[in-house]
Amino acid sequence: MLADPSRQASYDGTAVMADWLDSDRCCFFSDQDGFRNLYFFNAKSGEVKQLSFFRTDLADARYVTVGGKKSLFWMHSDPIHTTMMLMECQDGAEVR
């Protein structure tokens, strides 16, 4: 089970990204904290880590290659503004 079973998540709010980072690691969306956010999953270790902590739903996320490194690009919007973020997949460091 990827999502925390002690927290309620909707079926519509949960989805694994189609592309995986590699054979053991992927990202998935879940609304288990009340909003659609992005999570990291390592199948080898069983680790699940929340990557975004928005208080409105995350719009979308994609893997992109920047400077030869695979990164996560995501977009989040609320009624006032749109935020775009680039995060390195290897260590979770925010790039921009």
C-alpha positions, 0 to 999 in steps of 0.5 A: 500500500502506497498511501497511509492507510490511517488517512483517507484518500479518494480513488480519483485523487490517487494515481502513479505517474506512468513513467518511473524514475528508474526500475525501483522508484516512482512518484505518485499523486495522492489526496490523503492529506486533503489535497492532491500532492506529490509523493515519492516511492522506492519499491526496493526500500518501501520508502514513501516520502511526501514531496509537495505540501500544497493546500490546494490541489497540485495541477500536474507533474512530469519528469524532464531531463535538464543538463543530462539529469532527470528532474521533476517539473510540477505546476500548482495553481490557486486563484491568485497565482501559478507556481512552477517548480523543478526538483532534482530526482536523485536527492530531492533538492529544489532547483528552481 
